[in-house]
Amino acid sequence: MRIGDLARETGVSRRLLRYYEEQGLLRPLRLANGYREYGEADVAAVRRIRAMLAAGLPTAVIARLLDCVHDDGDRLVPEACPGMIAGLRRERRRIAATIERLQASQRALDGMLAAAAEHR
């Protein structure tokens, strides 16, 4: 299938599919005319990529872990890949730290809003 077909099948724009390819997440066959040729495995890969992005993983991490997961209905199931659990734990800690920073920012803004409301 061509890139437009993959875009329709997955709901992901052509531009984003090209970005996934640039990041090494997709590796379509190249025809003699330079067109990309995708298969059903690419449809599944895009679905896994989208699920991992939704989990907050950056594309560099997804590139390392993409072959370590497979679809099992509505969820991703990890397979035995060296360093996968440690990598996922590291990413979870990174996300938790980001959440803590955002909550601190939110508290600071709440304080500013409260002070501004008092001075009205």
PATI-424463 format. One record per atom (N, C-alpha, C): residue number from 1; residue in one letter; atom name; x, y, z. Coordinates in pm, 1 decimal. Each point is the difference from the previous one (the first is absolute). Layout:
REM PATI-424463
+-----+------+------+----------+----------+----------+
|  nr | rest | atom |        x |        y |        z |
+-----+------+------+----------+----------+----------+
| NUM |    A |   CA |        X |        Y |        Z |
...
+-----+------+------+----------+----------+----------+
This chain:
REM PATI-424463
+-----+------+------+----------+----------+----------+
|  nr | rest | atom |        x |        y |        z |
+-----+------+------+----------+----------+----------+
|   1 |    M |    N |     84.3 |   -116.9 |      0.0 |
|   1 |    M |   CA |    -84.3 |    116.9 |      0.0 |
|   1 |    M |    C |     89.1 |    123.5 |      0.0 |
|   2 |    R |    N |    -49.5 |    107.5 |    -53.1 |
|   2 |    R |   CA |     72.1 |    127.3 |     -5.1 |
|   2 |    R |    C |    -24.2 |     79.3 |    126.9 |
|   3 |    I |    N |     70.1 |    110.5 |     14.2 |
|   3 |    I |   CA |     -7.3 |     78.8 |    122.4 |
|   3 |    I |    C |   -140.7 |     52.9 |     26.2 |
|   4 |    G |    N |    -72.1 |     37.4 |   -106.8 |
|   4 |    G |   CA |   -137.3 |     47.9 |     17.9 |
|   4 |    G |    C |    -91.1 |   -108.4 |     55.3 |
|   5 |    D |    N |     22.3 |   -122.3 |    -46.1 |
|   5 |    D |   CA |    -78.4 |   -113.8 |     50.1 |
|   5 |    D |    C |     28.8 |    -23.9 |    148.6 |
|   6 |    L |    N |    128.4 |      8.2 |     35.3 |
|   6 |    L |   CA |     37.9 |    -19.7 |    140.5 |
|   6 |    L |    C |    -59.1 |    111.2 |     85.8 |
|   7 |    A |    N |      1.2 |    120.9 |    -50.5 |
|   7 |    A |   CA |    -57.5 |    112.3 |     73.7 |
|   7 |    A |    C |   -149.3 |    -23.0 |     24.5 |
|   8 |    R |    N |    -71.5 |    -42.8 |   -102.1 |
|   8 |    R |   CA |   -143.7 |    -27.3 |     16.4 |
|   8 |    R |    C |    -24.1 |   -116.7 |     96.1 |
|   9 |    E |    N |     79.6 |   -101.5 |    -11.1 |
|   9 |    E |   CA |    -16.5 |   -120.4 |     82.6 |
|   9 |    E |    C |     24.9 |     27.9 |    148.7 |
|  10 |    T |    N |     96.5 |     88.3 |     27.7 |
|  10 |    T |   CA |     40.4 |     24.0 |    139.0 |
|  10 |    T |    C |    -52.5 |    131.2 |     57.7 |
|  11 |    G |    N |    -46.0 |     89.9 |    -85.2 |
|  11 |    G |   CA |    -44.7 |    130.8 |     47.3 |
|  11 |    G |    C |    115.3 |     94.3 |     31.8 |
|  12 |    V |    N |    118.2 |    -31.8 |    -47.9 |
|  12 |    V |   CA |    119.8 |     81.1 |     23.4 |
|  12 |    V |    C |     35.0 |     70.1 |   -131.0 |
|  13 |    S |    N |     32.5 |    127.8 |      8.4 |
|  13 |    S |   CA |     27.6 |     77.8 |   -120.7 |
|  13 |    S |    C |    124.4 |    -51.0 |    -72.9 |
|  14 |    R |    N |      6.3 |     27.9 |   -128.9 |
|  14 |    R |   CA |    118.3 |    -37.5 |    -79.6 |
|  14 |    R |    C |    125.2 |     65.2 |     56.3 |
|  15 |    R |    N |    -13.6 |    126.2 |     37.3 |
|  15 |    R |   CA |    113.5 |     73.4 |     55.0 |
|  15 |    R |    C |     54.3 |    -69.8 |    124.1 |
|  16 |    L |    N |    -88.6 |    -43.7 |     87.5 |
|  16 |    L |   CA |     42.0 |    -68.3 |    121.8 |
|  16 |    L |    C |     60.5 |   -137.2 |    -32.3 |
|  17 |    L |    N |    -54.2 |    -68.4 |    -97.3 |
|  17 |    L |   CA |     57.6 |   -128.7 |    -40.8 |
|  17 |    L |    C |    142.7 |     19.5 |    -52.2 |
|  18 |    R |    N |     22.0 |    107.1 |    -75.3 |
|  18 |    R |   CA |    135.8 |     29.6 |    -48.5 |
|  18 |    R |    C |     93.2 |     30.4 |    118.1 |
|  19 |    Y |    N |    -53.9 |     71.6 |     99.7 |
|  19 |    Y |   CA |     78.8 |     28.5 |    120.0 |
|  19 |    Y |    C |     37.6 |   -130.1 |     71.1 |
|  20 |    Y |    N |    -95.0 |    -90.4 |     12.6 |
|  20 |    Y |   CA |     29.8 |   -129.8 |     61.9 |
|  20 |    Y |    C |    112.5 |    -70.2 |    -76.0 |
|  21 |    E |    N |     -3.0 |      9.5 |   -130.6 |
|  21 |    E |   CA |    106.0 |    -61.1 |    -80.6 |
|  21 |    E |    C |    133.8 |     69.0 |     27.6 |
|  22 |    E |    N |      1.1 |    133.3 |      6.3 |
|  22 |    E |   CA |    122.9 |     74.1 |     29.7 |
|  22 |    E |    C |     58.4 |    -40.4 |    135.0 |
|  23 |    Q |    N |    -88.5 |    -30.3 |     95.1 |
|  23 |    Q |   CA |     43.0 |    -37.9 |    134.0 |
|  23 |    Q |    C |     38.8 |   -147.7 |      8.8 |
|  24 |    G |    N |    -11.6 |    -73.3 |   -109.0 |
|  24 |    G |   CA |     35.3 |   -141.4 |     -1.4 |
|  24 |    G |    C |   -107.4 |    -91.2 |     55.2 |
|  25 |    L |    N |   -122.2 |     52.6 |     16.4 |
|  25 |    L |   CA |   -108.9 |    -80.8 |     54.1 |
|  25 |    L |    C |    -67.7 |    -83.8 |   -107.2 |
|  26 |    L |    N |     -1.9 |     48.5 |   -122.0 |
|  26 |    L |   CA |    -55.0 |    -74.0 |   -113.9 |
|  26 |    L |    C |    109.8 |    -16.1 |   -104.1 |
|  27 |    R |    N |      0.1 |   -114.6 |    -64.8 |
|  27 |    R |   CA |     99.8 |    -28.0 |   -103.2 |
|  27 |    R |    C |    -69.0 |    -58.7 |   -123.6 |
|  28 |    P |    N |    -71.7 |     85.8 |    -74.2 |
|  28 |    P |   CA |    -71.8 |    -52.8 |   -115.5 |
|  28 |    P |    C |     96.8 |    -42.0 |   -110.8 |
|  29 |    L |    N |    -48.7 |    -90.0 |    -82.6 |
|  29 |    L |   CA |     75.8 |    -35.4 |   -119.2 |
|  29 |    L |    C |     -3.7 |    119.0 |    -94.3 |
|  30 |    R |    N |    105.9 |     18.7 |    -76.4 |
|  30 |    R |   CA |      2.3 |    105.4 |   -100.8 |
|  30 |    R |    C |     -5.6 |    -66.9 |   -137.4 |
|  31 |    L |    N |    -98.2 |     40.6 |    -77.2 |
|  31 |    L |   CA |    -13.4 |    -51.6 |   -135.2 |
|  31 |    L |    C |    101.5 |     69.1 |    -91.1 |
|  32 |    A |    N |     17.8 |    -52.7 |   -120.3 |
|  32 |    A |   CA |     96.2 |     57.0 |    -94.4 |
|  32 |    A |    C |    -29.5 |    147.6 |    -29.1 |
|  33 |    N |    N |   -128.0 |     37.1 |      4.0 |
|  33 |    N |   CA |    -36.9 |    139.0 |    -26.4 |
|  33 |    N |    C |     13.6 |     89.0 |    123.5 |
|  34 |    G |    N |     47.4 |    -55.5 |    112.5 |
|  34 |    G |   CA |     19.3 |     76.8 |    122.2 |
|  34 |    G |    C |   -119.8 |      1.4 |     93.1 |
|  35 |    Y |    N |   -113.4 |    -54.3 |    -45.3 |
|  35 |    Y |   CA |   -119.3 |     -1.7 |     84.8 |
|  35 |    Y |    C |     21.3 |    -95.4 |    117.4 |
|  36 |    R |    N |    -62.0 |     33.4 |    110.1 |
|  36 |    R |   CA |      3.8 |    -86.7 |    117.2 |
|  36 |    R |    C |   -108.2 |   -107.3 |    -15.6 |
|  37 |    E |    N |     33.1 |   -120.7 |     41.6 |
|  37 |    E |   CA |    -96.9 |   -109.4 |     -2.4 |
|  37 |    E |    C |    -10.5 |    -56.5 |    140.7 |
|  38 |    Y |    N |   -121.6 |      6.4 |     55.4 |
|  38 |    Y |   CA |    -25.4 |    -45.5 |    136.7 |
|  38 |    Y |    C |    -80.3 |   -128.8 |     -2.1 |
|  39 |    G |    N |     13.4 |    -77.0 |    107.0 |
|  39 |    G |   CA |    -76.0 |   -123.5 |     14.6 |
|  39 |    G |    C |    -81.2 |      0.5 |    127.9 |
|  40 |    E |    N |    -66.4 |   -110.1 |     27.0 |
|  40 |    E |   CA |    -82.3 |    -11.2 |    120.7 |
|  40 |    E |    C |     83.9 |     12.2 |    127.0 |
|  41 |    A |    N |    124.4 |    -43.6 |     -5.4 |
|  41 |    A |   CA |     86.9 |     14.3 |    116.8 |
|  41 |    A |    C |     20.5 |    147.5 |     33.8 |
|  42 |    D |    N |      0.6 |     86.6 |   -102.0 |
|  42 |    D |   CA |     14.5 |    143.3 |     23.9 |
|  42 |    D |    C |   -125.0 |     58.2 |     65.0 |
|  43 |    V |    N |   -115.9 |    -52.3 |    -36.4 |
|  43 |    V |   CA |   -125.0 |     43.6 |     64.2 |
|  43 |    V |    C |      8.2 |    -30.5 |    149.4 |
|  44 |    A |    N |     42.2 |   -120.5 |     33.3 |
|  44 |    A |   CA |     13.4 |    -39.7 |    141.2 |
|  44 |    A |    C |    106.7 |     84.1 |     69.3 |
|  45 |    A |    N |    110.3 |     28.3 |    -69.2 |
|  45 |    A |   CA |    106.9 |     81.5 |     59.2 |
|  45 |    A |    C |    -49.9 |    140.1 |     31.4 |
|  46 |    V |    N |    -77.7 |     59.4 |    -90.5 |
|  46 |    V |   CA |    -53.0 |    134.6 |     24.8 |
|  46 |    V |    C |    -91.4 |     -2.3 |    121.9 |
|  47 |    R |    N |    -79.8 |   -101.6 |     13.6 |
|  47 |    R |   CA |    -87.9 |     -9.8 |    117.4 |
|  47 |    R |    C |     81.8 |    -10.9 |    128.5 |
|  48 |    R |    N |    108.0 |    -77.4 |     -4.7 |
|  48 |    R |   CA |     85.8 |    -12.0 |    118.1 |
|  48 |    R |    C |     69.7 |    133.5 |     29.2 |
|  49 |    I |    N |     45.4 |     66.8 |   -103.0 |
|  49 |    I |   CA |     64.9 |    130.7 |     16.2 |
|  49 |    I |    C |    -96.5 |     97.2 |     66.9 |
|  50 |    R |    N |   -122.9 |      6.0 |    -48.2 |
|  50 |    R |   CA |    -99.7 |     92.3 |     55.5 |
|  50 |    R |    C |    -28.3 |    -31.7 |    147.9 |
|  51 |    A |    N |     -7.4 |   -127.9 |     31.9 |
|  51 |    A |   CA |    -24.9 |    -39.3 |    139.3 |
|  51 |    A |    C |    117.3 |     39.6 |     89.2 |
|  52 |    M |    N |    120.3 |    -15.9 |    -48.6 |
|  52 |    M |   CA |    117.3 |     34.2 |     79.4 |
|  52 |    M |    C |     14.1 |    152.1 |     13.2 |
|  53 |    L |    N |    -33.8 |     73.9 |   -104.8 |
|  53 |    L |   CA |     -1.1 |    145.7 |     10.1 |
|  53 |    L |    C |   -103.1 |     45.5 |    103.0 |
|  54 |    A |    N |   -116.5 |    -65.5 |     -0.8 |
|  54 |    A |   CA |   -105.8 |     34.1 |     95.8 |
|  54 |    A |    C |     44.9 |    -27.2 |    143.8 |
|  55 |    A |    N |     93.1 |    -92.9 |     16.8 |
|  55 |    A |   CA |     53.9 |    -30.3 |    132.8 |
|  55 |    A |    C |    108.8 |     99.8 |     40.3 |
|  56 |    G |    N |     30.0 |     94.9 |    -88.4 |
|  56 |    G |   CA |     97.6 |    103.3 |     31.9 |
|  56 |    G |    C |    142.7 |    -32.0 |    -37.6 |
|  57 |    L |    N |     20.6 |   -106.5 |    -76.3 |
|  57 |    L |   CA |    135.8 |    -36.4 |    -38.1 |
|  57 |    L |    C |     46.6 |     83.5 |   -118.6 |
|  58 |    P |    N |    123.1 |     51.2 |      3.7 |
|  58 |    P |   CA |     54.2 |     71.8 |   -114.8 |
|  58 |    P |    C |     36.7 |    -96.9 |   -112.3 |
|  59 |    T |    N |      9.5 |     51.7 |   -120.8 |
|  59 |    T |   CA |     24.8 |    -86.8 |   -115.5 |
|  59 |    T |    C |    133.3 |    -73.9 |      9.9 |
|  60 |    A |    N |    100.0 |     60.7 |     63.4 |
|  60 |    A |   CA |    128.9 |    -69.4 |     14.4 |
|  60 |    A |    C |    -15.8 |   -126.5 |     83.5 |
|  61 |    V |    N |    -80.2 |      6.4 |    103.0 |
|  61 |    V |   CA |    -25.5 |   -117.1 |     84.3 |
|  61 |    V |    C |    -85.8 |   -100.2 |    -76.4 |
|  62 |    I |    N |    -99.9 |     50.4 |    -70.9 |
|  62 |    I |   CA |    -86.9 |    -88.6 |    -78.7 |
|  62 |    I |    C |     82.2 |    -77.4 |   -102.2 |
|  63 |    A |    N |     96.9 |     66.1 |    -61.4 |
|  63 |    A |   CA |     84.4 |    -67.5 |    -99.0 |
|  63 |    A |    C |     71.7 |   -119.8 |     61.4 |
|  64 |    R |    N |     41.6 |     13.0 |    125.6 |
|  64 |    R |   CA |     69.2 |   -111.3 |     67.4 |
|  64 |    R |    C |    -95.9 |   -110.7 |     42.4 |
|  65 |    L |    N |   -125.0 |     37.4 |     32.7 |
|  65 |    L |   CA |    -92.6 |    -97.2 |     58.6 |
|  65 |    L |    C |   -104.6 |    -54.7 |    -97.2 |
|  66 |    L |    N |    -11.7 |     58.5 |   -117.2 |
|  66 |    L |   CA |   -109.3 |    -34.9 |    -91.0 |
|  66 |    L |    C |     -5.4 |   -149.1 |    -32.5 |
|  67 |    D |    N |    115.1 |    -60.2 |    -20.3 |
|  67 |    D |   CA |      1.6 |   -142.9 |    -32.5 |
|  67 |    D |    C |    -18.4 |    -88.5 |    123.0 |
|  68 |    C |    N |     -9.6 |     63.7 |    116.7 |
|  68 |    C |   CA |    -14.0 |    -75.5 |    125.4 |
|  68 |    C |    C |   -144.4 |    -10.9 |     46.5 |
|  69 |    V |    N |    -93.4 |     48.4 |    -78.2 |
|  69 |    V |   CA |   -141.7 |     -7.2 |     37.8 |
|  69 |    V |    C |    -82.2 |    -50.1 |   -118.5 |
|  70 |    H |    N |   -111.8 |    -61.7 |     32.6 |
|  70 |    H |   CA |    -94.6 |    -39.1 |   -104.3 |
|  70 |    H |    C |   -141.0 |     30.2 |     50.2 |
|  71 |    D |    N |    -91.5 |      9.1 |    -95.1 |
|  71 |    D |   CA |   -139.2 |     28.6 |     33.7 |
|  71 |    D |    C |    -68.7 |   -125.4 |     51.2 |
|  72 |    D |    N |    -81.7 |     19.9 |    101.3 |
|  72 |    D |   CA |    -85.5 |   -106.7 |     50.8 |
|  72 |    D |    C |   -137.4 |     62.4 |     21.4 |
|  73 |    G |    N |    -69.8 |     23.1 |   -108.1 |
|  73 |    G |   CA |   -128.7 |     68.3 |      8.3 |
|  73 |    G |    C |     20.7 |    147.8 |     21.9 |
|  74 |    D |    N |    -44.1 |     50.3 |    113.8 |
|  74 |    D |   CA |      6.8 |    142.7 |     28.4 |
|  74 |    D |    C |    122.6 |     41.4 |     80.6 |
|  75 |    R |    N |     90.4 |    -91.2 |     25.6 |
|  75 |    R |   CA |    116.2 |     36.5 |     80.5 |
|  75 |    R |    C |    127.9 |    -52.2 |    -62.2 |
|  76 |    L |    N |    110.6 |     59.4 |     42.3 |
|  76 |    L |   CA |    130.9 |    -44.7 |    -44.6 |
|  76 |    L |    C |     55.2 |    -99.3 |    101.2 |
|  77 |    V |    N |     58.8 |   -104.8 |    -51.4 |
|  77 |    V |   CA |     58.4 |   -103.1 |     86.0 |
|  77 |    V |    C |    150.8 |     -1.8 |    -24.7 |
|  78 |    P |    N |     78.5 |     24.8 |    105.3 |
|  78 |    P |   CA |    145.6 |     -2.1 |    -17.0 |
|  78 |    P |    C |     53.0 |   -141.7 |    -15.1 |
|  79 |    E |    N |    107.2 |     -9.2 |    -74.9 |
|  79 |    E |   CA |     70.0 |   -126.9 |    -15.9 |
|  79 |    E |    C |    134.0 |     12.2 |     70.7 |
|  80 |    A |    N |     69.7 |   -108.7 |     11.8 |
|  80 |    A |   CA |    127.4 |      0.2 |     72.3 |
|  80 |    A |    C |    109.0 |     67.0 |    -83.2 |
|  81 |    C |    N |     22.4 |    127.7 |     25.8 |
|  81 |    C |   CA |    108.3 |     73.7 |    -63.5 |
|  81 |    C |    C |     90.9 |     53.0 |    109.7 |
|  82 |    P |    N |    129.9 |    -11.2 |    -18.8 |
|  82 |    P |   CA |     92.6 |     49.0 |    102.5 |
|  82 |    P |    C |    -21.2 |    149.2 |     26.4 |
|  83 |    G |    N |     -8.6 |     33.9 |    125.4 |
|  83 |    G |   CA |     -9.7 |    139.6 |     39.2 |
|  83 |    G |    C |   -136.2 |     64.5 |    -15.3 |
|  84 |    M |    N |    -99.6 |    -74.8 |    -45.8 |
|  84 |    M |   CA |   -130.3 |     60.8 |    -23.5 |
|  84 |    M |    C |    -64.3 |     49.3 |    130.1 |
|  85 |    I |    N |     -3.6 |    -83.5 |    100.1 |
|  85 |    I |   CA |    -64.8 |     38.4 |    125.9 |
|  85 |    I |    C |     73.8 |    118.3 |     62.4 |
|  86 |    A |    N |    130.9 |     -4.5 |     -0.3 |
|  86 |    A |   CA |     78.0 |    111.2 |     55.7 |
|  86 |    A |    C |    -26.8 |    128.4 |    -78.6 |
|  87 |    G |    N |     -9.2 |    -11.0 |   -130.8 |
|  87 |    G |   CA |    -28.5 |    116.5 |    -82.5 |
|  87 |    G |    C |   -137.2 |     57.8 |     26.3 |
|  88 |    L |    N |   -100.1 |    -86.4 |     14.1 |
|  88 |    L |   CA |   -135.0 |     47.2 |     30.0 |
|  88 |    L |    C |     -6.9 |     63.3 |    139.4 |
|  89 |    R |    N |     70.5 |    -57.9 |     94.8 |
|  89 |    R |   CA |      2.6 |     59.0 |    134.7 |
|  89 |    R |    C |     67.1 |    138.1 |     -2.2 |
|  90 |    R |    N |    106.3 |     12.7 |    -77.0 |
|  90 |    R |   CA |     69.2 |    128.1 |    -12.9 |
|  90 |    R |    C |    -93.3 |    105.0 |    -59.9 |
|  91 |    E |    N |    -74.9 |    -38.1 |   -103.0 |
|  91 |    E |   CA |    -94.0 |     92.7 |    -62.8 |
|  91 |    E |    C |   -113.0 |     36.2 |     94.8 |
|  92 |    R |    N |    -43.4 |    -95.0 |     80.7 |
|  92 |    R |   CA |   -105.3 |     29.4 |     97.9 |
|  92 |    R |    C |     49.6 |    100.3 |    103.1 |
|  93 |    R |    N |    124.5 |    -17.2 |     44.7 |
|  93 |    R |   CA |     57.8 |     96.1 |     95.2 |
|  93 |    R |    C |     10.5 |    138.8 |    -63.0 |
|  94 |    R |    N |     39.4 |      4.8 |   -127.3 |
|  94 |    R |   CA |     10.4 |    127.6 |    -70.5 |
|  94 |    R |    C |   -136.8 |     69.0 |     -7.7 |
|  95 |    I |    N |   -102.3 |    -75.9 |    -32.5 |
|  95 |    I |   CA |   -136.0 |     55.3 |     -9.0 |
|  95 |    I |    C |    -47.8 |     44.6 |    137.5 |
|  96 |    A |    N |     26.1 |    -79.6 |    102.8 |
|  96 |    A |   CA |    -40.9 |     37.2 |    136.7 |
|  96 |    A |    C |     68.0 |    130.1 |     42.9 |
|  97 |    A |    N |    127.2 |     16.6 |    -34.1 |
|  97 |    A |   CA |     71.3 |    123.1 |     34.7 |
|  97 |    A |    C |    -59.6 |    119.3 |    -73.9 |
|  98 |    T |    N |    -37.1 |    -20.4 |   -124.3 |
|  98 |    T |   CA |    -64.0 |    106.9 |    -77.5 |
|  98 |    T |    C |   -133.5 |     38.2 |     62.7 |
|  99 |    I |    N |    -75.9 |    -99.2 |     41.6 |
|  99 |    I |   CA |   -129.1 |     26.2 |     65.8 |
|  99 |    I |    C |     22.0 |     80.6 |    127.8 |
| 100 |    E |    N |    100.0 |    -37.3 |     78.4 |
| 100 |    E |   CA |     29.0 |     73.1 |    123.8 |
| 100 |    E |    C |     35.0 |    145.3 |    -29.1 |
| 101 |    R |    N |     82.4 |     23.8 |   -103.8 |
| 101 |    R |   CA |     34.9 |    138.0 |    -36.5 |
| 101 |    R |    C |   -123.1 |     77.3 |    -43.6 |
| 102 |    L |    N |    -86.5 |    -62.4 |    -78.0 |
| 102 |    L |   CA |   -122.0 |     66.4 |    -45.3 |
| 102 |    L |    C |    -94.0 |     29.8 |    116.6 |
| 103 |    Q |    N |     -9.4 |    -91.8 |     95.2 |
| 103 |    Q |   CA |    -84.2 |     24.5 |    117.4 |
| 103 |    Q |    C |     55.3 |    115.3 |     83.1 |
| 104 |    A |    N |    132.5 |     10.0 |     11.4 |
| 104 |    A |   CA |     60.8 |    111.9 |     71.8 |
| 104 |    A |    C |    -31.4 |    131.0 |    -72.9 |
| 105 |    S |    N |      6.7 |     -1.7 |   -130.8 |
| 105 |    S |   CA |    -35.6 |    119.0 |    -78.4 |
| 105 |    S |    C |   -146.3 |     36.4 |     21.2 |
| 106 |    Q |    N |    -84.4 |   -100.5 |      2.3 |
| 106 |    Q |   CA |   -142.8 |     23.8 |     20.9 |
| 106 |    Q |    C |    -25.0 |     62.3 |    137.8 |
| 107 |    R |    N |     68.5 |    -50.5 |    101.2 |
| 107 |    R |   CA |    -15.4 |     55.9 |    134.2 |
| 107 |    R |    C |     47.6 |    145.7 |      3.7 |
| 108 |    A |    N |    109.9 |     29.4 |    -67.1 |
| 108 |    A |   CA |     50.4 |    137.4 |     -4.3 |
| 108 |    A |    C |   -100.3 |     92.2 |    -69.5 |
| 109 |    L |    N |    -55.8 |    -46.2 |   -109.5 |
| 109 |    L |   CA |   -102.2 |     79.7 |    -70.0 |
| 109 |    L |    C |   -124.1 |     17.9 |     86.3 |
| 110 |    D |    N |    -40.4 |   -104.6 |     69.2 |
| 110 |    D |   CA |   -115.1 |     11.4 |     90.1 |
| 110 |    D |    C |     25.7 |    106.5 |    106.2 |
| 111 |    G |    N |    121.5 |      3.5 |     53.5 |
| 111 |    G |   CA |     36.1 |    101.2 |     98.3 |
| 111 |    G |    C |     -6.3 |    140.8 |    -59.2 |
| 112 |    M |    N |     48.2 |     15.4 |   -121.6 |
| 112 |    M |   CA |     -4.8 |    130.2 |    -66.4 |
| 112 |    M |    C |   -144.9 |     43.0 |    -24.0 |
| 113 |    L |    N |    -80.4 |    -93.3 |    -44.9 |
| 113 |    L |   CA |   -142.1 |     31.8 |    -25.1 |
| 113 |    L |    C |    -71.4 |     38.2 |    129.8 |
| 114 |    A |    N |     29.2 |    -73.3 |    106.7 |
| 114 |    A |   CA |    -62.7 |     29.8 |    128.7 |
| 114 |    A |    C |     41.4 |    139.8 |     47.7 |
| 115 |    A |    N |    129.6 |     31.8 |    -14.8 |
| 115 |    A |   CA |     49.4 |    131.2 |     41.7 |
| 115 |    A |    C |    -62.3 |    110.8 |    -84.8 |
| 116 |    A |    N |    -13.4 |    -26.0 |   -128.7 |
| 116 |    A |   CA |    -59.4 |     99.7 |    -89.9 |
| 116 |    A |    C |   -147.7 |     22.6 |     34.9 |
| 117 |    A |    N |    -68.7 |   -106.4 |     35.2 |
| 117 |    A |   CA |   -141.4 |     11.9 |     35.1 |
| 117 |    A |    C |    -17.4 |     78.0 |    129.5 |
| 118 |    E |    N |     93.0 |    -13.8 |     93.9 |
| 118 |    E |   CA |     -8.0 |     72.2 |    126.7 |
| 118 |    E |    C |     21.7 |    150.4 |    -18.4 |
| 119 |    H |    N |     79.1 |     37.1 |    -99.6 |
| 119 |    H |   CA |     33.9 |    140.7 |    -21.9 |
| 119 |    H |    C |    -97.6 |     71.5 |    -91.8 |
| 120 |    R |    N |   -106.0 |    -60.4 |    -35.0 |
| 120 |    R |   CA |    -98.6 |     63.8 |    -88.9 |
| 120 |    R |    C |    -84.3 |     96.2 |     72.9 |
+-----+------+------+----------+----------+----------+
